[in-house]
Amino acid sequence: MMHKYKISEAKNCLVDKHIAFIGDSRIRQLFYSFVKIINPQFKEEGNKHENIPFEDKTASVKVDFLWHPEVNGSMKQCIKVWTEDSIAKPHVIVAGAATWSIKIHNGSSEALSQYKMNITSIAPLLEKLAKTSDVYWVLQDPVYEDLLSENRKMITNEKIDAYNEAAVSILNSSTRNSKSNVKMFSVSKLIAQETIMESLDGLHLPESSRETTAMILMNVYCNKILKPVDGSCCQPRPPVTLIQKLAACFFTLSIIGYLIFYIIHRNAHRKNKPCTDLESGEEKKNIINTPVSSLEILLQSFCKLGLIMAYFYMCDRANLFMKENKFYTHSSFFIPIIYILVLGVFYNENTKETKVLNREQTDEWKGWMQLVILIYHISGASTFLPVYMHIRVLVAAYLFQTGYGHFSYFWIKGDFGIHRVCQVLFRLNFLVVVLCIVMDRPYQFYYFVPLVTVWFMVIYVTLALWPQIIQKKANGNCFWHFGLLLKLGFLLLFICFLAYSQGAFEKIFSLWPLSKCFELKGNVYEWWFRWRLDRYVVFHGMLFAFIYLALQKRQILSEGKGEPLFSNKISNFLLFISVVSFLTYSIWASSCKNKAECNELHPSVSVVQILAFILIRNIPGYARSVYSSFFAWFGKISLELFICQYHIWLAADTRGILVLIPGNPMLNIIVSTFIFVCVAHEISQITNDLAQIIIPKDNSSLLKRLACIAAFFCGLLILSSIQDKSKH
């Protein structure tokens, strides 16, 4: 993956540095493109066959081009001067030449022999410099022979290959110490193989190609210094932290423990295996039928989780697999969207119930939204603003369901017990906490889970605080409905206060230990931005749930199979309004030109699209009676899919695409997607199994477990603080 360096980043990396380019006109091209990353206004002017200096005084960056078109005594003398102790050496040396030797000597074999001798004499000097500086030898680009002028016809690709082969064999064999080896820079050559046909003279690369080459050179040198997330090349593997080492030990012990448990259990099973009675010819029944113990489930779950986490680490931390940049095209986004929609339509079944937003329908809704979001991420569609705005609505719809679903549960069940809260928090956060430990990432990095977690707690606190108002109580006296609306009104005021008071918001979430959860890159701005972007949608979901359940209780709605939700006239009118609203919002989002302005309007208007979809999906009775089992299956593991994509489907923390099979993008996507979905499904099963064991229904046992979990997180926070201090 290549990071596109901005001017400020380039200067920050190259501050107080000296870079020297030595060679012919091709190296001069690379010099100009490199300098333009630092100063785009730098002009390509002056005598071509002489040295060209460049200096940026603001960053104390010095870049020189030294005209030495042949590998000869003149180039050797230039390099030899830098090997003397009293002379300041460049921090980066980029050298290369060959085409002039081919041209001047008419491609003779004697010239190639002389080239080999000269480069052999220069090689020890370059190796000596490579011990203290970064030295790159640029391999020669191929030419487009049909475009070459008459005086360059002798420069053939056959000759260039011979000169490259000579340079590689001599420079690579000059030392066996990789730490002080001259690096072969073959990128320009590879790019030229694809783009030299666009050259103006058949010899020099087109401008776009040399800009890419220069940017790669910047990546090669600067990535190990600035360590950009989306620049996966040339970076050392991040050091393993103490917390990661402890996690590795825990999972290793879990795997060993489960294997021992499995062997003991298998031997016991063999002893109790039914044997055949030779006289009667019948099998004797087992004397003992051993049930699966909680310890076995626990060890098995952590064993599987340990293997899965090892795969996560190998994919996105160990530099074992390559990563590639995303390149958005309309076809890469819309063709998969059409494909999954067709599949979703074919896999349809009847729902068990026909209520508004029944369980199958909400699973279906989560499923297709999650699949669309996944396609959006892997296709790099965030660069296309209309698609971005529609995806923002899908994220808002997830939060709307959070408000609707949890409000409905608490309102109907009246279950404000600690067991329910712990179950939900565990299911939401288990995978993310494990990934924070294994992948060494802050909690806020997986922004959606903190968002849903905080809003769940807001819903719980709003309804659990005195006076507790639930449906059973409100049915006896309508006064309680007004009490609940008053609560919701205070919640809305609180949301507005935090949304328009960034200082107060940051003070609240900058308090320790909240800051450890919500800070990203040393501040909580990212959390404030994410929270503010969808600040009203959970409130809208709660309000919708209240209105819907109130109407349902008064039997105003018709939710029978095949029946429209309201009378025909009202249903048709609401359907018409919904379709118009849906199309109006879609047109507005598609015509959006400024992301900042659209983001500002999004919190207030996204609910229009969400409500329109709900009404279109639920007013016709036949629409409520069927659902897509294809989408519903993915909906049941939507949270795991959203989180797992960060590391084992996408890569470099979602900035790129994981490459398991190089050279075959389609096969790579098929294989990585299959593994990704299987892993997400397995993690969902593991989370459910562990939730049943770790969060018991008995309150006394639960409080003891919570004390242990609190102690675990305290230890984690202490270790994290120690790590942060050691880094600084």
Secondary structure, DSSP 4 states (H G I P E B T S, - for coil): ------HHHHHHHHTT-EEEEEESHHHHHHHHHHHHHH-TT----S-TTS-EEEEETTTTEEEEEEE--SSSHHHHHHHHHHHSTTSPPPSEEEEE--HHHHHHTTT-HHHHHHHHHHHHHHHHHHHHHHTTSEEEEEPPPP--GGG--GGGTT--HHHHHHHHHHHHHHHHHS-S-GGG-PEEE-HHHHHHHHHGGG-SSSSSPPHHHHHHHHHHHHHHHHHHHH--TT--TT-PPPPPPHHHHHHHHHHHHHHHHHHHHHHHHHHHHHHT---B-TTT--BPPPS--PPPPHHHHHHHHHHHHHHHHHHHHHHHTSS-SEEEE----HHHHHHHHHHHHHHHHHSEEE-S--STT-HHHHHHHHHHHHHHHHHHHHTTGGGSHHHHHHHHHHHHHHHHHHHHHHHHHHHHH----HHHHHHHHHHHHHHHHHHHHHTT--GGGSTHHHHHHHHHHHHHHHHHSSSP--HHHHHH-THHHHHHHHHHHHHHHHHHHHHT-HHHHHHHHTSTTHHHHH-BTTBSHHHHHHHHHTTTHHHHHHHHHHHHHHHHHTT-S--STT--SS-HHHHHHHHHHHHHHHHHHHHHHHT---HHHHHHHHHHHHHHHHHHHHHHHHSSHHHHHEEEHHHHHHHTTHHHHHHHHHHHTEETTTTEEEESSTT-HHHHHHHHHHHHHHHHHHHHHHHHHHHHHHS-SSHHHHHHHHHHHHHHHHHHHHHHHHHHHHH-
